[in-house]
Amino acid sequence: MISFVIVSFIGLSKQQRDPVKNFCRRFGHQTAVVDDKLFIDGGIVQWNPPENYTNTWLLYQDLKTVAGTGMPQLQANLSKNASVPSVHGGALWADDVNKRLYLFGGEFYDETPTRFDLFAYDVLNDYWEDFGPPRDDIRRPSYGASVSVSGRGEGYYYGGWLGNASVPGWGDAPPVATSQMVKYTMDTGEYTNMTGPDDNVRRAEGGMVFIPAGDQGMLVYFGGVRDEALNGTDGAVGQQMDEILLHDVLSGKWYTQNATGEIPERRRRFCTDVTWADDQSSYNIYVYGGAAPADEEGPGFDDLYILSLPTFTWIRMYPNETQPAAFPHHSLSCNMAPGRAQMLIIGGHFPLKDDCDVPTQWGTHNADLGRQNSNNSPWELYEPDKTQYAVPSDVIKVIGGDGTGRATKTTPDGGFGHPDVKALMTRTATIAARTATRDVSGGQGSNDKAISTGAIVGIAVGGGVVLIALLAACFFCIRRQRRRKAAEKSSSQQQGPFLPPGHPYHHSVSEAGWSPAQTSALASSPSPYFQAPEHDARARSVPPYTGPPVELPSEGAPMSPDSRQNPQHGYFADGTGTGSSGQSHARTVGGDSDDPASPKLDAHGNAWVPQVSMVQVYPQQPRNYTHQRAPSGPVPASNWPPAQYQAQRQYSPTTTPRSERPGRETRAFSELSAERLPAGEGSPRHETYYHP
């Protein structure tokens, strides 16, 4: 029994880490921006020393602020119940009108896949909703190409893998890619299972963006792999990067357009996003990093390309002849900051390095898309006030014009592949403004949350208990006073005159506070999700970092011994909402744990409080729920946000880096993620920019 407790304690202490202070690397996550906050969900996280764990937290970075290290501060005070799946390779669709995030697709790491339900996170009120399963003909894909179009209230997911890591009951058959595209309409909760391009090729691990061209907008897909042999991820071949697939949103038609210029090498699991000139004379799609396909040699890519439309020209922005690419990585994310002048690149799997990915910046890097800095560099520290995109000189040299647009070249070198494409690219999409389908005026955002129903009930119950306690105290005081007066009267009649108040026999009422005994079964510590996060104000001599993603050594924060704590019941709040199945009553889930109850401490000696979120369930049919514990262990404490660092810009001296590990990455991600990577020895190199 003792040995079992020791083993359990060691296992928990390895996983019970602070997602901000103990960060080393992350990859395979899904991201989205709502209300100027960049949300990060799921994926694989590595602590220091690096080992792979499922990230069970929903994190965010406020893009209106910046920490002392030059990037938006990472926060970990949002709720995510264990009933909400934590996956990698999924999509996080953003609805900026109704202030929601939709979690679609993804696969599980070291865990049996659960039933495929669509979950939504309420940004205003900090709780999750279960909208039930999609249609029967839609199964959970992973590592497909996804994009959300908040202005239209739609989310798209094209291609992706189906296998035993994402589909329950798949068995031992190898994964296969899909050729379908799923559209989800956020206002009605409707799904549309659409066909892909006419070639019916199964695709995965590519990229897709939305541009406001044509009548109602267009989707642009490129890269990734083609699953023609249907024998698993190792048999897929890379798609040529000069083959661009276009989808007209209004007509539903697909087109193929050939691209020219500095065509990138074939790649998969890169990240991409799009911005455009003020006059929309050019749409510039930025593409960073990626892995080589299984049929290619090489560890991957550390480069930044621009696909400029409507000329369909590839332009390499980084590196040049004097800036070698030294840190290839894949399974990362790209998101445009407000104003579309900067692109935040987060995380990634580095096949050649074991060092941490700039832990003082939480693996966040920033591309200055218009080179609007004194160094004319594509890499720069994040600036919240830089909200006006300027077409970079790299693009102007090819299509003409200036920083505001005015492109003089607007057709491809080889012409358009179809007359429809030529016509569509000359039009600017007109998209009617959406109206919120729920009240979004009262929410206070993820930092200043509106008081939830549970909190109101708690306040009412607490107030009632205090009132009863005060009434009881008054009753006992009055009763004691009457008894004292009766005793004094009897004494004065039998033994002599009335004694003064200073006499020892006079019992004065105590001034000490009194309260009833605690009757709650829950911990008395306040929830970390309803109080202001604590910050360590100590200055750190950490230089700001401004280049492309590079792994640097991390100094792990010391951890206090952890022990297990009984999980609290998951609570599903009463309510109704808009989903694919209409309205329904909510229900409570939860169950007692057999784990011994004992205090559990974080790195600062504070008690850890289990994470409990409110989840509204919208079932399509009666279902039984069971309480499910998060796969990677306990949840964060209330004082997670790390120290604020000095805002000065400084450069640290460089020394010879550790020699790179030879070889290439040719295995599927599931094999990579199953590895227990060795502890990084660390490198003496700390650099302000990504590259020397």
Sequence and secondary structure as in RCSB ss.txt:
>XXXX:A:sequence
MISFVIVSFIGLSKQQRDPVKNFCRRFGHQTAVVDDKLFIDGGIVQWNPPENYTNTWLLYQDLKTVAGTGMPQLQ
ANLSKNASVPSVHGGALWADDVNKRLYLFGGEFYDETPTRFDLFAYDVLNDYWEDFGPPRDDIRRPSYGASVSVS
GRGEGYYYGGWLGNASVPGWGDAPPVATSQMVKYTMDTGEYTNMTGPDDNVRRAEGGMVFIPAGDQGMLVYFGGV
RDEALNGTDGAVGQQMDEILLHDVLSGKWYTQNATGEIPERRRRFCTDVTWADDQSSYNIYVYGGAAPADEEGPG
FDDLYILSLPTFTWIRMYPNETQPAAFPHHSLSCNMAPGRAQMLIIGGHFPLKDDCDVPTQWGTHNADLGRQNSN
NSPWELYEPDKTQYAVPSDVIKVIGGDGTGRATKTTPDGGFGHPDVKALMTRTATIAARTATRDVSGGQGSNDKA
ISTGAIVGIAVGGGVVLIALLAACFFCIRRQRRRKAAEKSSSQQQGPFLPPGHPYHHSVSEAGWSPAQTSALASS
PSPYFQAPEHDARARSVPPYTGPPVELPSEGAPMSPDSRQNPQHGYFADGTGTGSSGQSHARTVGGDSDDPASPK
LDAHGNAWVPQVSMVQVYPQQPRNYTHQRAPSGPVPASNWPPAQYQAQRQYSPTTTPRSERPGRETRAFSELSAE
RLPAGEGSPRHETYYHP
>XXXX:A:secstr
 HHHHHHHHHHHHHH   TTTT  EEES EEEEETTEEEEE SEEE SS  EEE   EEEEETT   TTSS  EE
      TTS   BS EEEEETTTTEEEEE  B SSS       EEEETTTTEEEE     TT    BS EEEEET
TTTEEEEE  EESTTTSTT TTS  EEB EEEEEETTTTEEEEEE  TT   EES EEEEESBTTT EEEEE SE
E  S S GGG EE  TTEEEEEETTT  EEEEE EES     BS EEEEEE TT S EEEEEE  B  TTS SS 
   EEEEEETTTEEEEEE  TTS      BS EEEE TTSSEEEEE  B TT  S S GGGTTEEEEETT  STT
  SB    TT       HHHHHHH  BTTB  S  S TT  SSHHHHHHTTSB        SS  SS  TTTS  
  HHHHHHHHHHHHHHHHHHHHHHHHHHHHHHHHHHHHHHHHHHTSS   TTSTT      S        SS SS
  GGGS               SS                      B        TT             S     
B TTS B      BEEE  SS         TT     TT S                     S   S HHHHHHS
        S   SSS  
